[in-house]
Amino acid sequence: MSLFSRFTLAVRSSNQHVLSRLLAVQRNMHSKVVIIGSGPAGHTAALYLSRATLEPVMFEGQFANGFAPGGQLTTTTDVENYPGFPEGIMGGKMMEKFREQSVRFGTKIYTETVSKVDLSMRPFKFWRENYEDKVPDTADALIIATGAAAKRLNLPGEDIYWQKGISACAVCDGALPIFRKKPLAVVGGGDSAAEEATYLTKFGSHVYVLVRRDKLRASKVMANRLLSNPNITVLWNTIAIECKGDGSVLNLLVTKDTKTGEIKDLPVNGLFYAIGHVPATDLVKEQLKLDSDGYIITEPDSTCTSVEGVFAAGDVKDKKYRQAVTSAGTGCMAALECERWLSEHFPE
Ligand SMILES: Cc1cc2nc3c(=O)[nH]c(=O)nc-3n(C[C@H](O)[C@H](O)[C@H](O)COP(=O)(O)OP(=O)(O)OC[C@H]3O[C@@H](n4cnc5c(N)ncnc54)[C@H](O)[C@@H]3O)c2cc1C
């Protein structure tokens, strides 16, 4: 993100903070439906619910889970794969538009983080950060859209070249001009790494996969596909230890052999992390059923969670696709399922 966008975001966020403090006097409120999270999933749910006159309330977070209100897309530059924007759109700008649309139809948005919930009985109770000892707010239904965050290695140089050669999403960024016909590296040894490396061969001149051990964790099918691809070289027992570049884009990765300790330079213009994501489920971890990786489990083809009246949408329940458009899709599903559920349980 450019310095200017960071500045704009900071100013916007501080204005929102002041606004939310003013609104914050409106505490101990009861709402029909509360949405926690403000990425594409949360805002799509808000749009559908507000158009259905259900007066949704959204808590968009105050740098919750490490992200500004608007979510993961606020940390990227061009989004080129969201339908309706043929020229592409900056991630931050796109999320501003999502927000405007939610507000236009009447969603009430609080720039606060929800730090605690009690889903043991209805109405559900929840507390705002820094007000955990106060009387909670309540809601008849909840939509959890708190998202996820890609794991990073926090290497020296990573902050300088993040989104300037370093990415955690090949499907999102692989087609960008800076990676075209350039040598690229993928870090990871599982199915995602195999999938991302194979995908990147469409764009890069060659793809190196750095695997810290002498074997892959990927399934046999994926491993075979990776190892038989002439445009991919697996560097076994290898880790990345530093990212270098010309100050504006990445052009070199310093690597280390985990067995011999040998340090080498690997000239690459792209580094893709495929080492997993962490879903933002701390809030609900003892109250909703989660899978072994911490993602919220929903019923098949549904956003219904293990607690009736609580719905989950977006990356927090999806470890497969993790795209803005799929998050928006499940946000829509959550709103429609929530609307139906409310009309059955709280008929007007
Ligand atoms: C660098 C980068 C580039 C990407 N590029 C693309 C792309 O080009 N195309 C694409 O389709 N996808 C892209 N993605 C993936 C996409 O951003 C995600 O799939 C999508 O944002 C997920 O949306 P979401 O609504 O589930 O949650 P998120 O976007 O993760 O948003 C969740 C929001 O909820 C807030 N929140 C969390 N906890 C709380 C709480 N307790 N209280 C209140 N608020 C809370 C967070 O602060 C955050 O703002 C990219 C991701 C990254 C990181």
The ligand as an SDF file (V2000), in Angstrom:
LIG
                    3D

 53 58  0  0  0  0  0  0  0  0999 V2000
   -2.8060   -9.1280    0.3090 C   0  0  0  0  0  0  0  0  0  0  0  0
   -4.0880   -9.8080   -0.1080 C   0  0  0  0  0  0  0  0  0  0  0  0
   -4.5180   -9.6910   -1.4140 C   0  0  0  0  0  0  0  0  0  0  0  0
   -5.6990  -10.3110   -1.8040 C   0  0  0  0  0  0  0  0  0  0  0  0
   -6.1180  -10.1440   -3.1010 N   0  0  0  0  0  0  0  0  0  0  0  0
   -7.2930  -10.6890   -3.4840 C   0  0  0  0  0  0  0  0  0  0  0  0
   -7.7770  -10.4920   -4.8170 C   0  0  0  0  0  0  0  0  0  0  0  0
   -7.1200   -9.8490   -5.6420 O   0  0  0  0  0  0  0  0  0  0  0  0
   -8.9620  -11.0690   -5.1370 N   0  0  0  0  0  0  0  0  0  0  0  0
   -9.7020  -11.8120   -4.2520 C   0  0  0  0  0  0  0  0  0  0  0  0
  -10.7880  -12.2830   -4.5920 O   0  0  0  0  0  0  0  0  0  0  0  0
   -9.2590  -12.0120   -2.9870 N   0  0  0  0  0  0  0  0  0  0  0  0
   -8.0780  -11.4780   -2.5940 C   0  0  0  0  0  0  0  0  0  0  0  0
   -7.6170  -11.6880   -1.3170 N   0  0  0  0  0  0  0  0  0  0  0  0
   -8.4260  -12.5310   -0.4220 C   0  0  0  0  0  0  0  0  0  0  0  0
   -9.5980  -11.7190    0.1550 C   0  0  0  0  0  0  0  0  0  0  0  0
   -9.0920  -10.5170    0.6840 O   0  0  0  0  0  0  0  0  0  0  0  0
  -10.3420  -12.5010    1.2130 C   0  0  0  0  0  0  0  0  0  0  0  0
  -10.7820  -13.7320    0.6780 O   0  0  0  0  0  0  0  0  0  0  0  0
  -11.5650  -11.7180    1.6980 C   0  0  0  0  0  0  0  0  0  0  0  0
  -11.1950  -10.4220    2.1150 O   0  0  0  0  0  0  0  0  0  0  0  0
  -12.2250  -12.4250    2.8720 C   0  0  0  0  0  0  0  0  0  0  0  0
  -13.3020  -11.6530    3.2610 O   0  0  0  0  0  0  0  0  0  0  0  0
  -14.0090  -11.8030    4.6570 P   0  0  0  0  0  0  0  0  0  0  0  0
  -15.2030  -10.9370    4.5940 O   0  0  0  0  0  0  0  0  0  0  0  0
  -14.1900  -13.2270    4.9900 O   0  0  0  0  0  0  0  0  0  0  0  0
  -13.0030  -11.2500    5.7560 O   0  0  0  0  0  0  0  0  0  0  0  0
  -11.7900  -10.2360    5.8590 P   0  0  0  0  0  0  0  0  0  0  0  0
  -11.4840   -9.5550    4.5940 O   0  0  0  0  0  0  0  0  0  0  0  0
  -10.7070  -10.9910    6.5230 O   0  0  0  0  0  0  0  0  0  0  0  0
  -12.3720   -9.1370    6.8500 O   0  0  0  0  0  0  0  0  0  0  0  0
  -12.7500   -9.4320    8.1450 C   0  0  0  0  0  0  0  0  0  0  0  0
  -12.9010   -8.1310    8.9100 C   0  0  0  0  0  0  0  0  0  0  0  0
  -13.5090   -8.3860   10.1580 O   0  0  0  0  0  0  0  0  0  0  0  0
  -12.8630   -7.6230   11.1660 C   0  0  0  0  0  0  0  0  0  0  0  0
  -12.9420   -8.3280   12.4270 N   0  0  0  0  0  0  0  0  0  0  0  0
  -12.2780   -9.4510   12.7870 C   0  0  0  0  0  0  0  0  0  0  0  0
  -12.5800   -9.7770   14.0480 N   0  0  0  0  0  0  0  0  0  0  0  0
  -13.4480   -8.8420   14.4980 C   0  0  0  0  0  0  0  0  0  0  0  0
  -14.0870   -8.6170   15.7500 C   0  0  0  0  0  0  0  0  0  0  0  0
  -13.9110   -9.4390   16.7720 N   0  0  0  0  0  0  0  0  0  0  0  0
  -14.9000   -7.5280   15.8730 N   0  0  0  0  0  0  0  0  0  0  0  0
  -15.0980   -6.6950   14.8350 C   0  0  0  0  0  0  0  0  0  0  0  0
  -14.5000   -6.8630   13.6300 N   0  0  0  0  0  0  0  0  0  0  0  0
  -13.6850   -7.9080   13.4710 C   0  0  0  0  0  0  0  0  0  0  0  0
  -11.4140   -7.5340   10.6820 C   0  0  0  0  0  0  0  0  0  0  0  0
  -10.7850   -6.4110   11.2300 O   0  0  0  0  0  0  0  0  0  0  0  0
  -11.5960   -7.4050    9.1960 C   0  0  0  0  0  0  0  0  0  0  0  0
  -11.7160   -6.0670    8.8730 O   0  0  0  0  0  0  0  0  0  0  0  0
   -6.4520  -11.0840   -0.8860 C   0  0  0  0  0  0  0  0  0  0  0  0
   -6.0070  -11.2190    0.4320 C   0  0  0  0  0  0  0  0  0  0  0  0
   -4.8370  -10.5830    0.8300 C   0  0  0  0  0  0  0  0  0  0  0  0
   -4.3620  -10.7170    2.2550 C   0  0  0  0  0  0  0  0  0  0  0  0
  1  2  1  0
  2  3  1  0
  2 52  2  0
  3  4  2  0
  4  5  1  0
  4 50  1  0
  5  6  2  0
  6  7  1  0
  6 13  1  0
  7  8  2  0
  7  9  1  0
  9 10  1  0
 10 11  2  0
 10 12  1  0
 12 13  2  0
 13 14  1  0
 14 15  1  0
 14 50  1  0
 15 16  1  0
 16 17  1  0
 16 18  1  0
 18 19  1  0
 18 20  1  0
 20 21  1  0
 20 22  1  0
 22 23  1  0
 23 24  1  0
 24 25  2  0
 24 26  1  0
 24 27  1  0
 27 28  1  0
 28 29  2  0
 28 30  1  0
 28 31  1  0
 31 32  1  0
 32 33  1  0
 33 34  1  0
 33 48  1  0
 34 35  1  0
 35 36  1  0
 35 46  1  0
 36 37  1  0
 36 45  1  0
 37 38  2  0
 38 39  1  0
 39 40  1  0
 39 45  2  0
 40 41  1  0
 40 42  2  0
 42 43  1  0
 43 44  2  0
 44 45  1  0
 46 47  1  0
 46 48  1  0
 48 49  1  0
 50 51  2  0
 51 52  1  0
 52 53  1  0
M  END
$$$$
